[in-house]
Amino acid sequence: MDYLAELKNRKKELKMTTAELADRADLPVSTVSKIMTGETKNPSYVTIETIDRVLAHEEMCRRVYAYFKLLREYLDKHPDETVDQIEFEKKFRRENDVSFSKDSGELTNGNLAIDKERLNVEFLHEIDEDKQIELINGHLIYNEAPNLKHQMIVQNVGRIIDDFIRFNNGKCRMFNVGVNLYFDEDDNSLLIPDVVVLCDDIKLSESGIIGPPDWIIEVVSRSTRRVDYNEKMHKYMGTGVREYWIVDPEKERVTTYIEGEPMMAYVYSFDDEIPVYIYDGNLSICINDVLRR
């Protein structure tokens, strides 16, 4: 089938393994493998659409990476020039055809090969990053704009936490408006969690939080599912975050991790009263109650 050949070719150009594609599509590896080898003669429409969506998102991320790489090169060559990024992008689209080199597997822009060197925090500041762009271990995370349900959860959960802190005259601070989170001795990561609770003001700076906060909540979207459950979980818990919640509106579940229990996950439904570890259970949150506010 032509569409299967196209999917296989796109996967090859992206240099994605079958396991990587299956993980990002939230599908069994065996299912993706059988489709890619042709063993499954008539794969379901939904499965094909899911694989196509994952490939399209990865292709978009690579295009964004290519654009930002060229923008940084331009900024480096014109340090005293004020750059209108909208006009720069229009010019970029007119003059450049960002694609993949089938011979080298590298992103190319005309005859210019764009190497895949790791990005750093300084790069994001130079391009004036916003909530849709994060950086983890040198890799760009380009997120879709949050939908209404996502925003309701972030706003209302943040309000519950802030009210609890104020009522108890607590020393912690709650952030749910896009605070930058930096990691000690790591210039290749800058994340912007949905909700952050910090109990040590020493970690505060004008640019954001430097070092692990006490509690982080991420609300899953289609574009962040794999990163929230995998890369971010390992990053947060491995750097000293005391508690991490993953709120998944699509699956209507909340997965929590706490310090000292590596790889131990607690799973709750949206109907459950979820105890907050850093407050010894004196605060609990029910997501469905949050959504009814």
Salt bridges, closest charged atoms under 4 A:
GLU6 OE2 - ARG10 NH1 3.98
ASP26 OD2 - LYS251 NZ 3.43
ASP52 OD1 - ARG10 NH1 2.66
GLU58 OE1 - ARG24 NH1 2.59
GLU58 OE2 - ARG62 NE 2.90
GLU59 OE2 - ARG10 NE 2.85
GLU73 OE2 - LYS69 NZ 2.84
ASP76 OD2 - ARG72 NE 4.00
GLU87 OE2 - LYS90 NZ 3.69
GLU89 OE2 - ARG93 NH2 2.83
GLU126 OE1 - ARG72 NE 3.67
GLU129 OE1 - HIS125 ND1 3.73
GLU134 OE1 - LYS232 NZ 2.96
ASP162 OD2 - ARG166 NE 2.80
ASP186 OD2 - LYS235 NZ 2.45
ASP194 OD1 - LYS131 NZ 3.85
ASP194 OD2 - HIS150 NE2 3.46
ASP201 OD1 - ARG173 NE 2.83
ASP214 OD2 - ARG242 NH1 3.08
GLU218 OE2 - LYS232 NZ 3.13
ASP228 OD1 - LYS232 NZ 3.67
GLU231 OE2 - ARG226 NH1 2.41
ASP248 OD2 - ARG225 NH1 2.63
GLU250 OE1 - ARG225 NH2 3.28
GLU259 OE2 - ARG242 NE 3.61
ASP289 OD1 - ARG292 NH2 2.55
